[in-house]
Amino acid sequence: MSKGGSSAGVGRGQEDVSGPGDEEEVTLEMRLRRLDEIVAVLEGGDVELETGLTLFEEGVRHIREAEGLLSRAELRVEELVGDVPDLGTKPLDRSEE
């Protein structure tokens, strides 16, 4: 639920997927899905200021946690590939997107 105690405008009745102590259980896919919901609600424009700020804050938390998950995954891949001769990694070419 939002900090204001009301779930109105929090995204089609969805609750914050990152409650206290649940950080390890929330997957990247869940975070991205919730971010999509938050963006849709905020872009709809029919959100009270306090609810919008609460959603924005939740979105920032999801982004930071998603970045952490991706960084840890990248390090893991680097470690695995580093153990195999003739295998290497290179940065993803974002110009193709």
Biopython code that builds the backbone (N, CA, C, O; Angstrom):
import numpy as np
from Bio.PDB.StructureBuilder import StructureBuilder

atoms = [
    (1, "MET", "N", (0.831, -1.179, 0.000)),
    (1, "MET", "CA", (0.000, 0.000, 0.000)),
    (1, "MET", "C", (0.873, 1.239, 0.000)),
    (1, "MET", "O", (2.050, 1.184, 0.355)),
    (2, "SER", "N", (0.304, 2.322, -0.389)),
    (2, "SER", "CA", (1.048, 3.563, -0.376)),
    (2, "SER", "C", (1.194, 4.058, 1.043)),
    (2, "SER", "O", (0.486, 3.605, 1.943)),
    (3, "LYS", "N", (2.104, 4.980, 1.244)),
    (3, "LYS", "CA", (2.374, 5.480, 2.574)),
    (3, "LYS", "C", (1.193, 6.208, 3.173)),
    (3, "LYS", "O", (1.073, 6.294, 4.395)),
    (4, "GLY", "N", (0.327, 6.728, 2.341)),
    (4, "GLY", "CA", (-0.824, 7.457, 2.828)),
    (4, "GLY", "C", (-1.903, 6.543, 3.367)),
    (4, "GLY", "O", (-2.921, 7.024, 3.864)),
    (5, "GLY", "N", (-1.706, 5.218, 3.283)),
    (5, "GLY", "CA", (-2.669, 4.274, 3.792)),
    (5, "GLY", "C", (-3.768, 3.951, 2.808)),
    (5, "GLY", "O", (-4.664, 3.168, 3.121)),
    (6, "SER", "N", (-3.721, 4.533, 1.627)),
    (6, "SER", "CA", (-4.740, 4.296, 0.617)),
    (6, "SER", "C", (-4.085, 3.723, -0.611)),
    (6, "SER", "O", (-2.991, 4.139, -0.992)),
    (7, "SER", "N", (-4.749, 2.763, -1.236)),
    (7, "SER", "CA", (-4.181, 2.191, -2.455)),
    (7, "SER", "C", (-4.723, 2.879, -3.692)),
    (7, "SER", "O", (-4.409, 2.466, -4.808)),
    (8, "ALA", "N", (-5.529, 3.915, -3.524)),
    (8, "ALA", "CA", (-6.097, 4.626, -4.670)),
    (8, "ALA", "C", (-4.983, 5.193, -5.524)),
    (8, "ALA", "O", (-4.108, 5.907, -5.034)),
    (9, "GLY", "N", (-5.023, 4.870, -6.804)),
    (9, "GLY", "CA", (-4.036, 5.392, -7.731)),
    (9, "GLY", "C", (-2.700, 4.683, -7.655)),
    (9, "GLY", "O", (-1.760, 5.100, -8.332)),
    (10, "VAL", "N", (-2.573, 3.643, -6.872)),
    (10, "VAL", "CA", (-1.295, 2.967, -6.744)),
    (10, "VAL", "C", (-1.091, 1.990, -7.888)),
    (10, "VAL", "O", (-0.043, 1.348, -7.958)),
    (11, "GLY", "N", (-2.027, 1.862, -8.756)),
    (11, "GLY", "CA", (-1.813, 1.037, -9.942)),
    (11, "GLY", "C", (-2.754, -0.127, -9.992)),
    (11, "GLY", "O", (-2.360, -1.258, -9.707)),
    (12, "ARG", "N", (-3.968, 0.121, -10.341)),
    (12, "ARG", "CA", (-4.969, -0.920, -10.536)),
    (12, "ARG", "C", (-5.020, -1.886, -9.354)),
    (12, "ARG", "O", (-5.094, -3.101, -9.536)),
    (13, "GLY", "N", (-4.981, -1.330, -8.135)),
    (13, "GLY", "CA", (-5.109, -2.158, -6.952)),
    (13, "GLY", "C", (-3.859, -2.926, -6.579)),
    (13, "GLY", "O", (-3.890, -3.736, -5.653)),
    (14, "GLN", "N", (-2.769, -2.695, -7.271)),
    (14, "GLN", "CA", (-1.528, -3.392, -6.983)),
    (14, "GLN", "C", (-0.863, -2.778, -5.770)),
    (14, "GLN", "O", (-0.955, -1.571, -5.545)),
    (15, "GLU", "N", (-0.194, -3.606, -4.992)),
    (15, "GLU", "CA", (0.556, -3.120, -3.856)),
    (15, "GLU", "C", (2.021, -3.030, -4.236)),
    (15, "GLU", "O", (2.468, -3.642, -5.206)),
    (16, "ASP", "N", (2.753, -2.262, -3.461)),
    (16, "ASP", "CA", (4.198, -2.153, -3.614)),
    (16, "ASP", "C", (4.792, -3.549, -3.449)),
    (16, "ASP", "O", (4.577, -4.192, -2.422)),
    (17, "VAL", "N", (5.539, -4.027, -4.450)),
    (17, "VAL", "CA", (6.084, -5.379, -4.391)),
    (17, "VAL", "C", (7.346, -5.456, -3.561)),
    (17, "VAL", "O", (7.906, -6.541, -3.401)),
    (18, "SER", "N", (7.806, -4.350, -3.034)),
    (18, "SER", "CA", (9.054, -4.377, -2.272)),
    (18, "SER", "C", (8.825, -3.939, -0.842)),
    (18, "SER", "O", (9.270, -2.869, -0.427)),
    (19, "GLY", "N", (8.132, -4.770, -0.100)),
    (19, "GLY", "CA", (7.889, -4.465, 1.299)),
    (19, "GLY", "C", (9.149, -4.664, 2.109)),
    (19, "GLY", "O", (10.128, -5.221, 1.611)),
    (20, "PRO", "N", (9.139, -4.213, 3.360)),
    (20, "PRO", "CA", (10.313, -4.382, 4.221)),
    (20, "PRO", "C", (10.680, -5.853, 4.357)),
    (20, "PRO", "O", (9.823, -6.693, 4.634)),
    (21, "GLY", "N", (11.955, -6.156, 4.160)),
    (21, "GLY", "CA", (12.436, -7.515, 4.314)),
    (21, "GLY", "C", (12.197, -8.408, 3.115)),
    (21, "GLY", "O", (12.600, -9.571, 3.140)),
    (22, "ASP", "N", (11.557, -7.914, 2.065)),
    (22, "ASP", "CA", (11.235, -8.737, 0.900)),
    (22, "ASP", "C", (12.185, -8.506, -0.269)),
    (22, "ASP", "O", (11.971, -9.067, -1.343)),
    (23, "GLU", "N", (13.218, -7.707, -0.095)),
    (23, "GLU", "CA", (14.067, -7.303, -1.202)),
    (23, "GLU", "C", (14.656, -8.487, -1.962)),
    (23, "GLU", "O", (14.739, -8.427, -3.189)),
    (24, "GLU", "N", (15.071, -9.566, -1.285)),
    (24, "GLU", "CA", (15.674, -10.705, -1.966)),
    (24, "GLU", "C", (14.652, -11.503, -2.766)),
    (24, "GLU", "O", (15.027, -12.207, -3.704)),
    (25, "GLU", "N", (13.395, -11.410, -2.426)),
    (25, "GLU", "CA", (12.369, -12.216, -3.065)),
    (25, "GLU", "C", (11.794, -11.565, -4.325)),
    (25, "GLU", "O", (11.124, -12.232, -5.113)),
    (26, "VAL", "N", (12.046, -10.296, -4.517)),
    (26, "VAL", "CA", (11.481, -9.577, -5.651)),
    (26, "VAL", "C", (12.413, -9.727, -6.850)),
    (26, "VAL", "O", (13.576, -9.328, -6.797)),
    (27, "THR", "N", (11.893, -10.306, -7.930)),
    (27, "THR", "CA", (12.710, -10.540, -9.120)),
    (27, "THR", "C", (12.798, -9.289, -9.974)),
    (27, "THR", "O", (12.037, -8.337, -9.799)),
    (28, "LEU", "N", (13.733, -9.312, -10.891)),
    (28, "LEU", "CA", (13.894, -8.213, -11.834)),
    (28, "LEU", "C", (12.614, -8.037, -12.648)),
    (28, "LEU", "O", (12.161, -6.916, -12.879)),
    (29, "GLU", "N", (12.047, -9.147, -13.073)),
    (29, "GLU", "CA", (10.831, -9.089, -13.884)),
    (29, "GLU", "C", (9.682, -8.448, -13.107)),
    (29, "GLU", "O", (8.910, -7.671, -13.668)),
    (30, "MET", "N", (9.568, -8.774, -11.813)),
    (30, "MET", "CA", (8.527, -8.173, -10.980)),
    (30, "MET", "C", (8.739, -6.672, -10.848)),
    (30, "MET", "O", (7.783, -5.898, -10.894)),
    (31, "ARG", "N", (9.989, -6.262, -10.686)),
    (31, "ARG", "CA", (10.295, -4.837, -10.571)),
    (31, "ARG", "C", (9.951, -4.101, -11.863)),
    (31, "ARG", "O", (9.364, -3.020, -11.830)),
    (32, "LEU", "N", (10.316, -4.687, -12.996)),
    (32, "LEU", "CA", (10.029, -4.044, -14.278)),
    (32, "LEU", "C", (8.525, -3.955, -14.543)),
    (32, "LEU", "O", (8.033, -2.950, -15.057)),
    (33, "ARG", "N", (7.807, -5.014, -14.187)),
    (33, "ARG", "CA", (6.358, -5.009, -14.345)),
    (33, "ARG", "C", (5.731, -3.905, -13.482)),
    (33, "ARG", "O", (4.854, -3.171, -13.938)),
    (34, "ARG", "N", (6.196, -3.800, -12.229)),
    (34, "ARG", "CA", (5.664, -2.771, -11.332)),
    (34, "ARG", "C", (6.024, -1.375, -11.837)),
    (34, "ARG", "O", (5.210, -0.455, -11.749)),
    (35, "LEU", "N", (7.231, -1.213, -12.363)),
    (35, "LEU", "CA", (7.608, 0.081, -12.939)),
    (35, "LEU", "C", (6.685, 0.458, -14.096)),
    (35, "LEU", "O", (6.291, 1.618, -14.222)),
    (36, "ASP", "N", (6.341, -0.507, -14.934)),
    (36, "ASP", "CA", (5.399, -0.252, -16.028)),
    (36, "ASP", "C", (4.056, 0.221, -15.486)),
    (36, "ASP", "O", (3.452, 1.146, -16.029)),
    (37, "GLU", "N", (3.591, -0.417, -14.413)),
    (37, "GLU", "CA", (2.319, -0.014, -13.814)),
    (37, "GLU", "C", (2.395, 1.405, -13.264)),
    (37, "GLU", "O", (1.479, 2.204, -13.459)),
    (38, "ILE", "N", (3.486, 1.713, -12.579)),
    (38, "ILE", "CA", (3.661, 3.043, -11.999)),
    (38, "ILE", "C", (3.683, 4.105, -13.091)),
    (38, "ILE", "O", (3.031, 5.142, -12.973)),
    (39, "VAL", "N", (4.430, 3.843, -14.144)),
    (39, "VAL", "CA", (4.516, 4.799, -15.254)),
    (39, "VAL", "C", (3.141, 5.021, -15.874)),
    (39, "VAL", "O", (2.769, 6.155, -16.174)),
    (40, "ALA", "N", (2.389, 3.947, -16.066)),
    (40, "ALA", "CA", (1.053, 4.077, -16.653)),
    (40, "ALA", "C", (0.153, 4.942, -15.781)),
    (40, "ALA", "O", (-0.584, 5.784, -16.294)),
    (41, "VAL", "N", (0.206, 4.744, -14.470)),
    (41, "VAL", "CA", (-0.626, 5.543, -13.564)),
    (41, "VAL", "C", (-0.196, 7.001, -13.605)),
    (41, "VAL", "O", (-1.036, 7.895, -13.709)),
    (42, "LEU", "N", (1.104, 7.246, -13.526)),
    (42, "LEU", "CA", (1.595, 8.621, -13.511)),
    (42, "LEU", "C", (1.335, 9.329, -14.835)),
    (42, "LEU", "O", (1.010, 10.516, -14.850)),
    (43, "GLU", "N", (1.474, 8.613, -15.938)),
    (43, "GLU", "CA", (1.206, 9.222, -17.244)),
    (43, "GLU", "C", (-0.275, 9.481, -17.451)),
    (43, "GLU", "O", (-0.649, 10.334, -18.257)),
    (44, "GLY", "N", (-1.126, 8.752, -16.730)),
    (44, "GLY", "CA", (-2.565, 8.973, -16.833)),
    (44, "GLY", "C", (-2.971, 10.359, -16.357)),
    (44, "GLY", "O", (-3.998, 10.894, -16.775)),
    (45, "GLY", "N", (-2.160, 10.932, -15.480)),
    (45, "GLY", "CA", (-2.384, 12.303, -15.052)),
    (45, "GLY", "C", (-3.479, 12.500, -14.024)),
    (45, "GLY", "O", (-3.660, 13.617, -13.539)),
    (46, "ASP", "N", (-4.213, 11.463, -13.674)),
    (46, "ASP", "CA", (-5.316, 11.594, -12.722)),
    (46, "ASP", "C", (-4.880, 11.063, -11.358)),
    (46, "ASP", "O", (-5.510, 10.166, -10.798)),
    (47, "VAL", "N", (-3.788, 11.633, -10.830)),
    (47, "VAL", "CA", (-3.208, 11.175, -9.578)),
    (47, "VAL", "C", (-3.018, 12.384, -8.669)),
    (47, "VAL", "O", (-2.527, 13.430, -9.092)),
    (48, "GLU", "N", (-3.417, 12.218, -7.414)),
    (48, "GLU", "CA", (-3.190, 13.285, -6.455)),
    (48, "GLU", "C", (-1.696, 13.440, -6.218)),
    (48, "GLU", "O", (-0.930, 12.498, -6.418)),
    (49, "LEU", "N", (-1.287, 14.614, -5.798)),
    (49, "LEU", "CA", (0.132, 14.909, -5.631)),
    (49, "LEU", "C", (0.819, 13.930, -4.692)),
    (49, "LEU", "O", (1.860, 13.371, -5.039)),
    (50, "GLU", "N", (0.256, 13.713, -3.512)),
    (50, "GLU", "CA", (0.893, 12.828, -2.536)),
    (50, "GLU", "C", (1.014, 11.398, -3.068)),
    (50, "GLU", "O", (2.039, 10.745, -2.874)),
    (51, "THR", "N", (-0.031, 10.917, -3.736)),
    (51, "THR", "CA", (0.008, 9.574, -4.317)),
    (51, "THR", "C", (1.057, 9.512, -5.418)),
    (51, "THR", "O", (1.793, 8.531, -5.524)),
    (52, "GLY", "N", (1.127, 10.555, -6.235)),
    (52, "GLY", "CA", (2.124, 10.605, -7.299)),
    (52, "GLY", "C", (3.542, 10.583, -6.756)),
    (52, "GLY", "O", (4.412, 9.900, -7.297)),
    (53, "LEU", "N", (3.772, 11.333, -5.685)),
    (53, "LEU", "CA", (5.100, 11.334, -5.071)),
    (53, "LEU", "C", (5.445, 9.976, -4.481)),
    (53, "LEU", "O", (6.584, 9.519, -4.584)),
    (54, "THR", "N", (4.463, 9.332, -3.864)),
    (54, "THR", "CA", (4.680, 8.003, -3.296)),
    (54, "THR", "C", (5.011, 7.002, -4.398)),
    (54, "THR", "O", (5.918, 6.184, -4.247)),
    (55, "LEU", "N", (4.278, 7.069, -5.502)),
    (55, "LEU", "CA", (4.555, 6.177, -6.630)),
    (55, "LEU", "C", (5.930, 6.445, -7.230)),
    (55, "LEU", "O", (6.668, 5.518, -7.564)),
    (56, "PHE", "N", (6.262, 7.726, -7.362)),
    (56, "PHE", "CA", (7.571, 8.093, -7.904)),
    (56, "PHE", "C", (8.683, 7.538, -7.019)),
    (56, "PHE", "O", (9.663, 6.986, -7.519)),
    (57, "GLU", "N", (8.528, 7.684, -5.707)),
    (57, "GLU", "CA", (9.514, 7.174, -4.763)),
    (57, "GLU", "C", (9.643, 5.654, -4.881)),
    (57, "GLU", "O", (10.752, 5.119, -4.871)),
    (58, "GLU", "N", (8.520, 4.972, -4.992)),
    (58, "GLU", "CA", (8.545, 3.513, -5.170)),
    (58, "GLU", "C", (9.269, 3.151, -6.465)),
    (58, "GLU", "O", (10.070, 2.217, -6.494)),
    (59, "GLY", "N", (8.987, 3.888, -7.528)),
    (59, "GLY", "CA", (9.640, 3.633, -8.807)),
    (59, "GLY", "C", (11.148, 3.789, -8.735)),
    (59, "GLY", "O", (11.892, 2.984, -9.296)),
    (60, "VAL", "N", (11.596, 4.827, -8.041)),
    (60, "VAL", "CA", (13.036, 5.045, -7.883)),
    (60, "VAL", "C", (13.665, 3.880, -7.126)),
    (60, "VAL", "O", (14.759, 3.435, -7.471)),
    (61, "ARG", "N", (12.980, 3.382, -6.096)),
    (61, "ARG", "CA", (13.489, 2.215, -5.355)),
    (61, "ARG", "C", (13.624, 1.012, -6.274)),
    (61, "ARG", "O", (14.626, 0.297, -6.229)),
    (62, "HIS", "N", (12.611, 0.788, -7.111)),
    (62, "HIS", "CA", (12.667, -0.351, -8.034)),
    (62, "HIS", "C", (13.805, -0.196, -9.035)),
    (62, "HIS", "O", (14.485, -1.171, -9.355)),
    (63, "ILE", "N", (14.015, 0.997, -9.522)),
    (63, "ILE", "CA", (15.108, 1.231, -10.476)),
    (63, "ILE", "C", (16.446, 0.948, -9.821)),
    (63, "ILE", "O", (17.292, 0.273, -10.408)),
    (64, "ARG", "N", (16.649, 1.454, -8.617)),
    (64, "ARG", "CA", (17.924, 1.240, -7.919)),
    (64, "ARG", "C", (18.151, -0.243, -7.642)),
    (64, "ARG", "O", (19.256, -0.751, -7.831)),
    (65, "GLU", "N", (17.117, -0.927, -7.198)),
    (65, "GLU", "CA", (17.250, -2.356, -6.920)),
    (65, "GLU", "C", (17.485, -3.149, -8.209)),
    (65, "GLU", "O", (18.270, -4.097, -8.216)),
    (66, "ALA", "N", (16.812, -2.768, -9.295)),
    (66, "ALA", "CA", (17.008, -3.444, -10.578)),
    (66, "ALA", "C", (18.442, -3.253, -11.067)),
    (66, "ALA", "O", (19.060, -4.188, -11.577)),
    (67, "GLU", "N", (18.968, -2.035, -10.909)),
    (67, "GLU", "CA", (20.352, -1.790, -11.291)),
    (67, "GLU", "C", (21.299, -2.666, -10.479)),
    (67, "GLU", "O", (22.279, -3.187, -11.013)),
    (68, "GLY", "N", (21.010, -2.827, -9.199)),
    (68, "GLY", "CA", (21.831, -3.688, -8.352)),
    (68, "GLY", "C", (21.774, -5.135, -8.798)),
    (68, "GLY", "O", (22.800, -5.812, -8.860)),
    (69, "LEU", "N", (20.568, -5.616, -9.112)),
    (69, "LEU", "CA", (20.414, -6.989, -9.601)),
    (69, "LEU", "C", (21.193, -7.203, -10.886)),
    (69, "LEU", "O", (21.865, -8.220, -11.053)),
    (70, "LEU", "N", (21.101, -6.245, -11.788)),
    (70, "LEU", "CA", (21.815, -6.363, -13.061)),
    (70, "LEU", "C", (23.326, -6.308, -12.862)),
    (70, "LEU", "O", (24.064, -7.033, -13.528)),
    (71, "SER", "N", (23.786, -5.464, -11.960)),
    (71, "SER", "CA", (25.224, -5.380, -11.685)),
    (71, "SER", "C", (25.744, -6.688, -11.107)),
    (71, "SER", "O", (26.815, -7.162, -11.489)),
    (72, "ARG", "N", (24.977, -7.274, -10.180)),
    (72, "ARG", "CA", (25.397, -8.555, -9.604)),
    (72, "ARG", "C", (25.403, -9.662, -10.660)),
    (72, "ARG", "O", (26.295, -10.511, -10.669)),
    (73, "ALA", "N", (24.424, -9.651, -11.534)),
    (73, "ALA", "CA", (24.382, -10.648, -12.609)),
    (73, "ALA", "C", (25.570, -10.466, -13.544)),
    (73, "ALA", "O", (26.174, -11.445, -13.982)),
    (74, "GLU", "N", (25.905, -9.226, -13.849)),
    (74, "GLU", "CA", (27.043, -8.952, -14.724)),
    (74, "GLU", "C", (28.340, -9.451, -14.092)),
    (74, "GLU", "O", (29.173, -10.055, -14.769)),
    (75, "LEU", "N", (28.510, -9.197, -12.797)),
    (75, "LEU", "CA", (29.705, -9.680, -12.107)),
    (75, "LEU", "C", (29.782, -11.202, -12.117)),
    (75, "LEU", "O", (30.856, -11.781, -12.282)),
    (76, "ARG", "N", (28.649, -11.831, -11.940)),
    (76, "ARG", "CA", (28.616, -13.297, -11.945)),
    (76, "ARG", "C", (29.020, -13.850, -13.311)),
    (76, "ARG", "O", (29.789, -14.807, -13.400)),
    (77, "VAL", "N", (28.499, -13.241, -14.365)),
    (77, "VAL", "CA", (28.859, -13.666, -15.722)),
    (77, "VAL", "C", (30.349, -13.454, -15.945)),
    (77, "VAL", "O", (31.028, -14.317, -16.500)),
    (78, "GLU", "N", (30.859, -12.300, -15.510)),
    (78, "GLU", "CA", (32.290, -12.017, -15.670)),
    (78, "GLU", "C", (33.132, -13.085, -14.954)),
    (78, "GLU", "O", (34.142, -13.545, -15.486)),
    (79, "GLU", "N", (32.704, -13.474, -13.738)),
    (79, "GLU", "CA", (33.437, -14.496, -12.993)),
    (79, "GLU", "C", (33.395, -15.835, -13.720)),
    (79, "GLU", "O", (34.413, -16.520, -13.820)),
    (80, "LEU", "N", (32.228, -16.207, -14.224)),
    (80, "LEU", "CA", (32.088, -17.489, -14.914)),
    (80, "LEU", "C", (32.883, -17.516, -16.208)),
    (80, "LEU", "O", (33.567, -18.498, -16.499)),
    (81, "VAL", "N", (32.798, -16.463, -16.973)),
    (81, "VAL", "CA", (33.502, -16.399, -18.253)),
    (81, "VAL", "C", (35.002, -16.269, -18.030)),
    (81, "VAL", "O", (35.799, -16.759, -18.829)),
    (82, "GLY", "N", (35.383, -15.609, -16.946)),
    (82, "GLY", "CA", (36.799, -15.438, -16.639)),
    (82, "GLY", "C", (37.508, -16.752, -16.373)),
    (82, "GLY", "O", (38.726, -16.840, -16.528)),
    (83, "ASP", "N", (36.765, -17.771, -15.974)),
    (83, "ASP", "CA", (37.349, -19.081, -15.691)),
    (83, "ASP", "C", (37.550, -19.932, -16.938)),
    (83, "ASP", "O", (38.207, -20.971, -16.876)),
    (84, "VAL", "N", (36.999, -19.508, -18.061)),
    (84, "VAL", "CA", (37.062, -20.292, -19.282)),
    (84, "VAL", "C", (37.986, -19.584, -20.283)),
    (84, "VAL", "O", (37.716, -18.456, -20.697)),
    (85, "PRO", "N", (39.079, -20.261, -20.667)),
    (85, "PRO", "CA", (39.975, -19.648, -21.657)),
    (85, "PRO", "C", (39.240, -19.404, -22.981)),
    (85, "PRO", "O", (38.329, -20.151, -23.338)),
    (86, "ASP", "N", (39.627, -18.395, -23.674)),
    (86, "ASP", "CA", (39.087, -18.040, -24.990)),
    (86, "ASP", "C", (37.656, -17.516, -24.950)),
    (86, "ASP", "O", (37.061, -17.273, -26.000)),
    (87, "LEU", "N", (37.102, -17.339, -23.775)),
    (87, "LEU", "CA", (35.786, -16.717, -23.677)),
    (87, "LEU", "C", (35.970, -15.350, -23.054)),
    (87, "LEU", "O", (36.769, -15.172, -22.135)),
    (88, "GLY", "N", (35.252, -14.422, -23.545)),
    (88, "GLY", "CA", (35.328, -13.086, -22.981)),
    (88, "GLY", "C", (33.992, -12.383, -23.137)),
    (88, "GLY", "O", (33.099, -12.859, -23.838)),
    (89, "THR", "N", (33.874, -11.281, -22.496)),
    (89, "THR", "CA", (32.658, -10.492, -22.631)),
    (89, "THR", "C", (33.014, -9.160, -23.244)),
    (89, "THR", "O", (34.160, -8.713, -23.193)),
    (90, "LYS", "N", (32.023, -8.544, -23.817)),
    (90, "LYS", "CA", (32.201, -7.188, -24.336)),
    (90, "LYS", "C", (30.935, -6.421, -24.007)),
    (90, "LYS", "O", (29.867, -7.013, -23.854)),
    (91, "PRO", "N", (31.048, -5.116, -23.898)),
    (91, "PRO", "CA", (29.863, -4.305, -23.593)),
    (91, "PRO", "C", (28.802, -4.438, -24.680)),
    (91, "PRO", "O", (29.125, -4.579, -25.860)),
    (92, "LEU", "N", (27.550, -4.394, -24.278)),
    (92, "LEU", "CA", (26.442, -4.457, -25.212)),
    (92, "LEU", "C", (26.426, -3.198, -26.055)),
    (92, "LEU", "O", (26.517, -2.092, -25.524)),
    (93, "ASP", "N", (26.311, -3.356, -27.366)),
    (93, "ASP", "CA", (26.262, -2.215, -28.269)),
    (93, "ASP", "C", (24.842, -1.676, -28.258)),
    (93, "ASP", "O", (23.960, -2.264, -28.885)),
    (94, "ARG", "N", (24.602, -0.588, -27.572)),
    (94, "ARG", "CA", (23.263, -0.004, -27.425)),
    (94, "ARG", "C", (22.820, 0.761, -28.667)),
    (94, "ARG", "O", (21.655, 1.147, -28.764)),
    (95, "SER", "N", (23.725, 0.989, -29.620)),
    (95, "SER", "CA", (23.354, 1.740, -30.823)),
    (95, "SER", "C", (22.410, 0.963, -31.719)),
    (95, "SER", "O", (21.762, 1.553, -32.584)),
    (96, "GLU", "N", (22.314, -0.362, -31.533)),
    (96, "GLU", "CA", (21.455, -1.196, -32.366)),
    (96, "GLU", "C", (20.004, -1.151, -31.904)),
    (96, "GLU", "O", (19.117, -1.598, -32.632)),
    (97, "GLU", "N", (19.741, -0.619, -30.708)),
    (97, "GLU", "CA", (18.373, -0.603, -30.156)),
    (97, "GLU", "C", (17.536, 0.465, -30.786)),
    (97, "GLU", "O", (16.365, 0.617, -30.439)),
]
sb = StructureBuilder()
sb.init_structure("model")
sb.init_model(0)
sb.init_chain("A")
sb.init_seg("    ")
for serial, (resi, resn, name, xyz) in enumerate(atoms, 1):
    if name == "N":
        sb.init_residue(resn, " ", resi, " ")
    sb.init_atom(name, np.array(xyz, "f"), 0.0, 1.0, " ", f" {name:<3s}", serial, name[0])
structure = sb.get_structure()
